[in-house]
Amino acid sequence: MTDLLNRLNELVLFKDVYPKMFMKLKKCGGGVIHLRCPHGVCVYMKFLLRQESARDHVDAILSFRKQPIVFISDIGSQVAHHGEARMKDLFRPNKGMLYAYTKENLALYEEGNLTPVSINLDTCNEFYSLNDRFHHKSKKKCAERFFRDINNCPGLLNVNTSIAEQHNSSMARDRYSVCLMDAVNFMFVTRASVHFHNVKMNNLYITKLKRKFYGKVLFDHQGRAVPDLKRN
């Protein structure tokens, strides 16, 4: 693959022969896509043989028993449109946007007078596909991108939308050790690493509960920590 890229890079220099060739060539391989809750616990992981796309995100959403009310990614628009093609009203209303794509809202967007939107995560029957803050600033601004801006929802301002990117940097430290493994060993080691990290995050959460309720913590039938309020 490296030899082929080098040969193509040399051909790109001859503009009289290949005037419409790309200025820069970059190989795109597979990897690991992982979805995490705001606390950093990995709830979904998929190994890819090709470049990450909106299809992989929608596959994750459709695999859940209960769809998350707010799905945050760096390609919120692509995920919403692909999800609509896979299942009607997967994101509703307004195809997962905070505002309806109408002339009135477009005029308010141009004037900068759109009001923030409040989402009740407990009783909400709507599903949104929003953009994270990190990639929102680095992409071209448009009305639809603004309608998916998480900053327009005050209830989500404290959510760390870059939690997956932060864990990507930590997983990248192990890339040198696992890149030469075969597929089976790579998948096993990666899953084990994510599992141990989830155990660590859950133990930290249980420790915080014990400190908050003076060590009086019970566990339900699924092994989740539940404070015993009667003992207080």
For each residue, the residues with C-beta under 8 A, 3 or more apart:
1: 4 5 27
2: 5 6
3: 6 7
4: 1 7 8
5: 1 2 8 9 25 27
6: 2 3 9 10
7: 3 4 10 11
8: 4 5 11 12 25
9: 5 6 12 13 25
10: 6 7 13
11: 7 8 14 17 18 21
12: 8 9 18 21 22 23 25
13: 9 10
14: 11 17 18
15: 18 19
16: 19
17: 11 14
18: 11 12 14 15 21
19: 15 16
20:
21: 11 12 18
22: 12 25
23: 12
24:
25: 5 8 9 12 22
26:
27: 1 5
28: 50 51
29: 50 51
30: 47 48 49 50 51
31: 47 48 52
32: 45 46 47 48 171 190
33: 45 46 48 52 56 57 60
34: 42 44 45 46 164 167 194
35: 42 43 44 45 57 60 164
36: 39 40 41 42 43 163 164 167
37: 40 41 43
38: 159 160 163
39: 36 201 205
40: 36 37 163 166 167 197 201
41: 36 37 198 201 202
42: 34 35 36 45 167 194 197 198
43: 35 36 37
44: 34 35 60 63 64
45: 32 33 34 35 42 190 191 194
46: 32 33 34 56 59 60
47: 30 31 32 186 187 190
48: 30 31 32 33 51 52 56
49: 30
50: 28 29 30 53
51: 28 29 30 48
52: 31 33 48 56
53: 50 56 57 78
54: 57 58 75 78 79 81 82 83
55: 58 59 82
56: 33 46 48 52 53 59 60
57: 33 35 53 54 60 61 71 73 75 79 82
58: 54 55 61 62 79 82 83 86 90
59: 46 55 56 62 63
60: 33 35 44 46 56 57 63 64
61: 57 58 64 67 68 71 83 90
62: 58 59 86 87
63: 44 59 60
64: 44 60 61 67 68
65:
66:
67: 61 64 90 127
68: 61 64 71 127
69: 119 121 124 126 127 128
70: 119 121 127 128 130 156
71: 57 61 68 76 79 91 96 127 128 129 130
72: 76 130 131 132 150 159 161
73: 57 76 79 129 131 132
74: 131 132 134 135
75: 54 57 78 79 131
76: 71 72 73 79 80 96 129 130 131 148
77: 80 81 129 131 144 145 148
78: 53 54 75 81 82
79: 54 57 58 71 73 75 76 82 83 96 129
80: 76 77 83 84 90 91 95 96 97 129 148
81: 54 77 78 84 85 95
82: 54 55 57 58 78 79 85 86
83: 54 58 61 79 80 86 87 90 91 96 129
84: 80 81 87 88 89 90 91 95
85: 81 82
86: 58 62 82 83 90
87: 62 83 84 90
88: 84
89: 84 92
90: 58 61 67 80 83 84 86 87 127
91: 71 80 83 84 95 96 127 128 129
92: 89 95 96 126 127
93: 100 126
94: 97 98 99 100 101 147
95: 80 81 84 91 92 101 129
96: 71 76 79 80 83 91 92 127 128 129 130 148
97: 80 94 100 101 128 129 144 147 148
98: 94 117 128 130 147 148 149 152 153
99: 94 105 109 114 117 147 152
100: 93 94 97 105
101: 94 95 97 105 106 143 144 147
102: 105 106
103: 106 107
104: 107 108
105: 99 100 101 102 108 109 114 147
106: 101 102 103 109 110 143
107: 103 104 110 111
108: 104 105 111 112 113 114
109: 99 105 106 112 114 143 146 147
110: 106 107
111: 107 108
112: 108 109
113: 108
114: 99 105 108 109 146 152
115:
116: 152 153 154
117: 98 99 152 153
118: 153 154 155
119: 69 70 124 126 128 153 155 156
120: 123 124
121: 69 70 124 155
122:
123: 120
124: 69 119 120 121
125:
126: 69 92 93 119
127: 67 68 69 70 71 90 91 92 96
128: 69 70 71 91 96 97 98 119 148
129: 71 73 76 77 79 80 83 91 95 96 97 148
130: 70 71 72 76 96 98 148 149 150 153 156
131: 72 73 74 75 76 77 135 136 145 148 149 150
132: 72 73 74 135 136 150 161 162 165
133: 136 137 150 151 161 162
134: 74 137 138 161 162 165
135: 74 131 132 138 139
136: 131 132 133 139 145 149 150 151
137: 133 134
138: 134 135
139: 135 136 145
140: 145
141: 145 146
142: 145 146
143: 101 106 109 146 147
144: 77 97 101 147 148
145: 77 131 136 139 140 141 142 148 149
146: 109 114 141 142 143 149 152
147: 94 97 98 99 101 105 109 143 144 152
148: 76 77 80 96 97 98 128 129 130 131 144 145
149: 98 130 131 136 145 146 152
150: 72 130 131 132 133 136 153 156 157 159 161
151: 133 136 157
152: 98 99 114 116 117 146 147 149
153: 98 116 117 118 119 130 150 156 157
154: 116 118 157
155: 118 119 121
156: 70 119 130 150 153 159
157: 150 151 153 154
158:
159: 38 72 150 156
160: 38 163 166
161: 72 132 133 134 150
162: 132 133 134 165 166
163: 36 38 40 160 166 167
164: 34 35 36 167 168
165: 132 134 162 168 169
166: 40 160 162 163 169 170
167: 34 36 40 42 163 164 170 171 197
168: 164 165 171 172
169: 165 166 172 173
170: 166 167 173
171: 32 167 168 174 175 190 193
172: 168 169 175
173: 169 170
174: 171 177 178 193
175: 171 172 178 179
176: 179
177: 174
178: 174 175 181 185 186 189 190
179: 175 176
180:
181: 178 185 186 189
182: 185 186
183: 186 187
184: 187 188
185: 178 181 182 188 189
186: 47 178 181 182 183 189 190
187: 47 183 184 190 191
188: 184 185 191 192
189: 178 181 185 186 192 193
190: 32 45 47 171 178 186 187 193 194
191: 45 187 188 194 195
192: 188 189 195 196
193: 171 174 189 190 196 197
194: 34 42 45 190 191 197 198
195: 191 192 198 199
196: 192 193 199 200
197: 40 42 167 193 194 200 201
198: 41 42 194 195 201 202
199: 195 196 202 203
200: 196 197 203 204
201: 39 40 41 197 198 204 205
202: 41 198 199 205 206
203: 199 200 206 207
204: 200 201 207 208
205: 39 201 202 208 209 225
206: 202 203 209 210 217 225
207: 203 204 210 211
208: 204 205 211 212
209: 205 206 212 213 217 225 227
210: 206 207 213 214 215 216 217
211: 207 208 214 215
212: 208 209 227
213: 209 210 216 217 227 228 232
214: 210 211 232
215: 210 211
216: 210 213 227 228 231 232
217: 206 209 210 213 225 226 227 228
218: 225 226 227 228
219: 223 224 225 226
220: 223 224 226
221:
222:
223: 219 220
224: 219 220
225: 205 206 209 217 218 219
226: 217 218 219 220
227: 209 212 213 216 217 218
228: 213 216 217 218 231 232
229: 232
230:
231: 216 228
232: 213 214 216 228 229
